[in-house]
């Protein structure tokens, strides 16, 4: 357990761990108590009982529109954020409300790493929260209210050493197979400029993308040793320092070659 980087390492471990997950902090707001889970990652103990409980509340459909207090699943604040009606809201609601104390939140800079900004930077109508962590403060003032002012010591995932990252979620940093540089898009809604201009560290994102292509290259090399299958071409010249020859241009991805018919991929891993 000491080797597992948790988001809140000072909190006690549950008596029984049924799931490991990460929160979508980069989309959260400091003043909102509820944060959805980040998509693309969930390590869960198989359970038919848990499945039935999921199905029960989803079929019931007790979901209130809007965002913030009184919205979402059972009107408990699980509404309005990306994926609130689906995975990101339903999983958060299940482990927070139906099965509390059974899931462990992993460090978002090391597991399911999105490598995006976790600091609130605007807009102006929420100026008092500028510079605060997007994650709702866990500290409290003497009167019991959230300690927003001291909520500034969050880790910047945009500079976490890559050798400390266990898994990455390619969303803010773009999908590697899109063969695109990770420059923030220009939003149609100009009110979002304040957020997107600081969303990612392009240099860091492209280092993560290079890691993905390095893993692909290693896989193909191992596949050749195990099966004799020649790897795909690596002659793409587009930003080859990042894409390692697998891109012929923006959007010009060179697909991976399929293994030979009948080849058992598990042989490569001694399974």
HELIX and SHEET records of a PDB file:
HELIX    1   1 UNK A   25  UNK A   27  5                                   3    
HELIX    2   2 UNK A   48  UNK A   60  1                                  13    
HELIX    3   3 UNK A   87  UNK A   93  1                                   7    
HELIX    4   4 UNK A   94  UNK A   98  3                                   5    
HELIX    5   5 UNK A  124  UNK A  129  5                                   6    
HELIX    6   6 UNK A  157  UNK A  159  5                                   3    
HELIX    7   7 UNK A  162  UNK A  164  5                                   3    
HELIX    8   8 UNK A  176  UNK A  178  5                                   3    
HELIX    9   9 UNK A  190  UNK A  192  5                                   3    
HELIX   10  10 UNK A  193  UNK A  196  1                                   4    
HELIX   11  11 UNK A  202  UNK A  227  1                                  26    
HELIX   12  12 UNK A  240  UNK A  243  1                                   4    
HELIX   13  13 UNK A  265  UNK A  269  5                                   5    
SHEET    1   A 3 UNK A  43  UNK A  44  0                                        
SHEET    2   A 3 UNK A  19  UNK A  21 -1                                        
SHEET    3   A 3 UNK A 103  UNK A 105  1                                        
SHEET    1   B 2 UNK A  63  UNK A  64  0                                        
SHEET    2   B 2 UNK A  72  UNK A  73 -1                                        
END                                                                             
